[in-house]
């Protein structure tokens, strides 16, 4: 059973074009586009440990689970996505 935050996150990641619906990982550029953040803010969040990033073959990727965790923590802290 999905919680309210899970439903909100699913709605945020779903697009009319199904662009990100079935993806497991996202590039930092895609995450910035999803969240409406500048790349510098995402980099800061990574260095602060707020969002986990994996490096695979020279590429930085953010898993769907890491994105869910970040958004859930932001919601739990009553901070929303405003950074």
Phi and psi in degrees as a GROMACS rama.xvg file:
@    title "Ramachandran Plot"
@    xaxis  label "Phi"
@    yaxis  label "Psi"
@TYPE xy
-84.1592  140.593  UNK-2
-81.0006  171.983  UNK-3
-61.7054  -40.7089  UNK-4
-65.9845  -37.6238  UNK-5
-61.8987  -40.607  UNK-6
-64.8835  -41.5834  UNK-7
-64.3065  -41.8611  UNK-8
-65.2111  -43.532  UNK-9
-58.9694  -41.4175  UNK-10
-65.0227  -37.8271  UNK-11
-67.1013  -39.2514  UNK-12
-82.2392  -16.8728  UNK-13
-80.5934  141.652  UNK-14
-132.325  160.99  UNK-15
-61.5701  -33.8238  UNK-16
-87.071  1.97745  UNK-17
55.8388  35.0294  UNK-18
-60.8836  -43.0501  UNK-19
-117.836  2.5057  UNK-20
-58.7501  -39.1215  UNK-21
-108.858  18.0016  UNK-22
-89.2583  145.771  UNK-23
-97.8077  -35.1288  UNK-24
-126.179  157.826  UNK-25
-135.221  149.924  UNK-26
-78.6878  158.379  UNK-27
-55.9856  -37.09  UNK-28
-60.6762  -42.7424  UNK-29
-65.7746  -40.9135  UNK-30
-65.1286  -40.7453  UNK-31
-60.6192  -40.4915  UNK-32
-65.3693  -43.1296  UNK-33
-61.7318  -45.8133  UNK-34
-90.7487  -10.2267  UNK-35
70.703  34.6696  UNK-36
-109.283  149.44  UNK-37
-73.6887  155.255  UNK-38
-57.8712  -35.9527  UNK-39
-61.9992  -36.72  UNK-40
-68.3861  -41.7334  UNK-41
-63.2985  -40.8269  UNK-42
-62.4426  -42.142  UNK-43
-61.7506  -44.3551  UNK-44
-60.9859  -38.8223  UNK-45
-63.5129  -48.0647  UNK-46
-66.7912  -28.371  UNK-47
-81.6591  -8.0034  UNK-48
81.9749  12.2394  UNK-49
-76.4152  -27.6902  UNK-50
-136.756  135.139  UNK-51
-88.8985  135.261  UNK-52
-125.614  137.003  UNK-53
-111.105  146.225  UNK-54
-106.697  120.476  UNK-55
-127.052  113.904  UNK-56
55.6461  38.7842  UNK-57
85.2017  -2.93954  UNK-58
-108.628  140.35  UNK-59
-93.4948  131.742  UNK-60
-133.55  149.531  UNK-61
-118.77  124.365  UNK-62
-76.8765  157.451  UNK-63
-58.5607  -39.9448  UNK-64
-63.6441  -41.8264  UNK-65
-63.3444  -38.3247  UNK-66
-67.0873  -43.6897  UNK-67
-58.5703  -46.4674  UNK-68
-59.6845  -45.4123  UNK-69
-60.6784  -47.5136  UNK-70
-67.8822  -35.9143  UNK-71
-65.9041  -41.5642  UNK-72
-64.4506  -40.5302  UNK-73
-63.4401  -40.8293  UNK-74
-67.4642  -43.2302  UNK-75
-62.7617  -34.7969  UNK-76
-81.3974  4.03272  UNK-77
58.7344  28.7945  UNK-78
-99.7926  -12.1712  UNK-79
60.2597  -145.605  UNK-80
-105.216  4.71699  UNK-81
-74.5167  119.757  UNK-82
